[in-house]
Amino acid sequence: MDFLQPEDWEEALQARAAHPGARPIWGGTDVMVDLNFGRERPEAILDLTRVRELAEWQEDDGALRVGAGVSYTRAIQELKDALPGLAAASRTVGSPQIRNRGTIGGNLGSSSPAGDALPPLYASGAEIELASARGTRRLPIGEFISGPKRNVLEPDELIAAFHVRPAAGPQQFSKVGTRNAMVIAVCSFALDLDPDARRVGTCIGSAGPTPIVASEAEAFAQGELDWDGGSPPGEATLARFGELVAQAASPIDDVRGSSAYRRHALGVLARRTLSWAWGEL
Ligand SMILES: Cc1cc2nc3c(=O)[nH]c(=O)nc-3n(C[C@H](O)[C@H](O)[C@H](O)COP(=O)(O)OP(=O)(O)OC[C@H]3O[C@@H](n4cnc5c(N)ncnc54)[C@H](O)[C@@H]3O)c2cc1C
């Protein structure tokens, strides 16, 4: 197997164009598992870790651009104020070693419905920047991820970054697992409140073929929350919000949990995160 190690972004895009069968790698926390278990045998590995541009993030004109090579550890340390939902999700990923190596770009590349970085990005309306030697395109995360472990990345494209506005209000992320750490989510839920726009953003993780935005729950909460007075949502509002989130899920029965359990747990996560977020506000 060839090992390609471009020194900068331009070289990386050229290498990707010249070797469409090469598997990009950053942390390798998904790729190496697949190689070690013999699940794939790419003709080459395209190591991106020398491409410094990919590890950078900046705020420009009120929007954040975060390079695909930013690790969970850095998201927790450097982005906790701007993106508290993503930082909360990052804290639940793997172990310190996995959080040091693993990246949000790698989570996007794997496109697993259980990817913990994905629900906060959906809830905040993030866009993904893809690049190739032909040029650059940007698309909403919901259009980037096309199915379970599938996305619309072309063979000559790389994930450059994601774009998202910094939190305009409280953000929450909550995950159910069979133990406290080193666990794939049984289900998860991300919430983003924007009090100025009176917008509620949501996303369900690990309970469908892709992360799922609970649009009806969002519309319901937007109409019910007391944006002017600030009084807390009542029991009936929280219960209905939970119900609508549970209904939006499309869970299966598998080794990690039953479909019925996932729906129930999502209702609980939705009620809790809405209460917590409103309390913070
Ligand atoms: C022990 C263990 C625990 C884990 N726990 C969790 C967890 O709790 N939550 C969770 O969500 N995940 C978890 N994972 C999975 C993994 O750590 C994450 O998905 C991580 O985000 C992958 O990032 P990476 O940089 O290591 O990606 P890599 O393994 O390097 O790559 C992953 C995929 O993305 C592609 N890719 C990477 N960068 C680019 C790029 N710039 N352009 C195009 N394609 C690219 C690769 O080709 C590959 O398909 C765990 C893994 C292990 C081994």
The ligand as an SDF file (V2000), in Angstrom:
LIG
                    3D

 53 58  0  0  0  0  0  0  0  0999 V2000
  -11.8160    3.4770   20.8750 C   0  0  0  0  0  0  0  0  0  0  0  0
  -12.6340    4.3970   20.0030 C   0  0  0  0  0  0  0  0  0  0  0  0
  -13.6500    5.1620   20.5730 C   0  0  0  0  0  0  0  0  0  0  0  0
  -14.4220    6.0080   19.7820 C   0  0  0  0  0  0  0  0  0  0  0  0
  -15.4130    6.7400   20.3840 N   0  0  0  0  0  0  0  0  0  0  0  0
  -16.1890    7.5490   19.6110 C   0  0  0  0  0  0  0  0  0  0  0  0
  -17.2470    8.3030   20.2070 C   0  0  0  0  0  0  0  0  0  0  0  0
  -17.4900    8.2600   21.4230 O   0  0  0  0  0  0  0  0  0  0  0  0
  -18.0000    9.0950   19.3910 N   0  0  0  0  0  0  0  0  0  0  0  0
  -17.7560    9.1730   18.0470 C   0  0  0  0  0  0  0  0  0  0  0  0
  -18.4780    9.9240   17.3540 O   0  0  0  0  0  0  0  0  0  0  0  0
  -16.7670    8.4730   17.4550 N   0  0  0  0  0  0  0  0  0  0  0  0
  -15.9800    7.6690   18.2030 C   0  0  0  0  0  0  0  0  0  0  0  0
  -14.9800    6.9340   17.6110 N   0  0  0  0  0  0  0  0  0  0  0  0
  -14.7900    7.0350   16.1440 C   0  0  0  0  0  0  0  0  0  0  0  0
  -13.7380    8.0790   15.7040 C   0  0  0  0  0  0  0  0  0  0  0  0
  -12.8460    8.3920   16.7580 O   0  0  0  0  0  0  0  0  0  0  0  0
  -14.3930    9.3740   15.2050 C   0  0  0  0  0  0  0  0  0  0  0  0
  -15.2770    9.1270   14.1400 O   0  0  0  0  0  0  0  0  0  0  0  0
  -13.3610   10.4390   14.7810 C   0  0  0  0  0  0  0  0  0  0  0  0
  -14.0070   11.6660   14.6300 O   0  0  0  0  0  0  0  0  0  0  0  0
  -12.6200   10.0930   13.4980 C   0  0  0  0  0  0  0  0  0  0  0  0
  -11.6700   11.1240   13.2670 O   0  0  0  0  0  0  0  0  0  0  0  0
  -10.2090   10.7820   12.6850 P   0  0  0  0  0  0  0  0  0  0  0  0
   -9.4900   12.0680   12.4750 O   0  0  0  0  0  0  0  0  0  0  0  0
   -9.5260    9.7740   13.5070 O   0  0  0  0  0  0  0  0  0  0  0  0
  -10.6430   10.1600   11.2670 O   0  0  0  0  0  0  0  0  0  0  0  0
   -9.9060    9.1010   10.3420 P   0  0  0  0  0  0  0  0  0  0  0  0
  -10.0170    7.7330   10.9090 O   0  0  0  0  0  0  0  0  0  0  0  0
   -8.5670    9.5840    9.9490 O   0  0  0  0  0  0  0  0  0  0  0  0
  -10.8840    9.2170    9.0670 O   0  0  0  0  0  0  0  0  0  0  0  0
  -12.2600    8.8980    9.1840 C   0  0  0  0  0  0  0  0  0  0  0  0
  -12.9430    9.0160    7.8200 C   0  0  0  0  0  0  0  0  0  0  0  0
  -12.9270   10.3470    7.3730 O   0  0  0  0  0  0  0  0  0  0  0  0
  -12.1870   10.4560    6.1470 C   0  0  0  0  0  0  0  0  0  0  0  0
  -11.4570   11.7110    6.2290 N   0  0  0  0  0  0  0  0  0  0  0  0
  -10.7160   12.1800    7.2870 C   0  0  0  0  0  0  0  0  0  0  0  0
  -10.2980   13.4370    7.0320 N   0  0  0  0  0  0  0  0  0  0  0  0
  -10.7570   13.7610    5.7940 C   0  0  0  0  0  0  0  0  0  0  0  0
  -10.6750   14.9270    4.9640 C   0  0  0  0  0  0  0  0  0  0  0  0
  -10.0350   16.0460    5.3620 N   0  0  0  0  0  0  0  0  0  0  0  0
  -11.2840   14.9040    3.7640 N   0  0  0  0  0  0  0  0  0  0  0  0
  -11.9670   13.8010    3.3500 C   0  0  0  0  0  0  0  0  0  0  0  0
  -12.0980   12.6740    4.0860 N   0  0  0  0  0  0  0  0  0  0  0  0
  -11.4970   12.6650    5.2930 C   0  0  0  0  0  0  0  0  0  0  0  0
  -11.3330    9.2010    6.0620 C   0  0  0  0  0  0  0  0  0  0  0  0
  -11.0080    8.8650    4.7410 O   0  0  0  0  0  0  0  0  0  0  0  0
  -12.2670    8.2000    6.7210 C   0  0  0  0  0  0  0  0  0  0  0  0
  -13.2580    7.7890    5.8030 O   0  0  0  0  0  0  0  0  0  0  0  0
  -14.1680    6.0870   18.3810 C   0  0  0  0  0  0  0  0  0  0  0  0
  -13.1390    5.3340   17.8090 C   0  0  0  0  0  0  0  0  0  0  0  0
  -12.3670    4.4890   18.6030 C   0  0  0  0  0  0  0  0  0  0  0  0
  -11.2700    3.6890   17.9640 C   0  0  0  0  0  0  0  0  0  0  0  0
  1  2  1  0
  2  3  1  0
  2 52  2  0
  3  4  2  0
  4  5  1  0
  4 50  1  0
  5  6  2  0
  6  7  1  0
  6 13  1  0
  7  8  2  0
  7  9  1  0
  9 10  1  0
 10 11  2  0
 10 12  1  0
 12 13  2  0
 13 14  1  0
 14 15  1  0
 14 50  1  0
 15 16  1  0
 16 17  1  0
 16 18  1  0
 18 19  1  0
 18 20  1  0
 20 21  1  0
 20 22  1  0
 22 23  1  0
 23 24  1  0
 24 25  2  0
 24 26  1  0
 24 27  1  0
 27 28  1  0
 28 29  2  0
 28 30  1  0
 28 31  1  0
 31 32  1  0
 32 33  1  0
 33 34  1  0
 33 48  1  0
 34 35  1  0
 35 36  1  0
 35 46  1  0
 36 37  1  0
 36 45  1  0
 37 38  2  0
 38 39  1  0
 39 40  1  0
 39 45  2  0
 40 41  1  0
 40 42  2  0
 42 43  1  0
 43 44  2  0
 44 45  1  0
 46 47  1  0
 46 48  1  0
 48 49  1  0
 50 51  2  0
 51 52  1  0
 52 53  1  0
M  END
$$$$
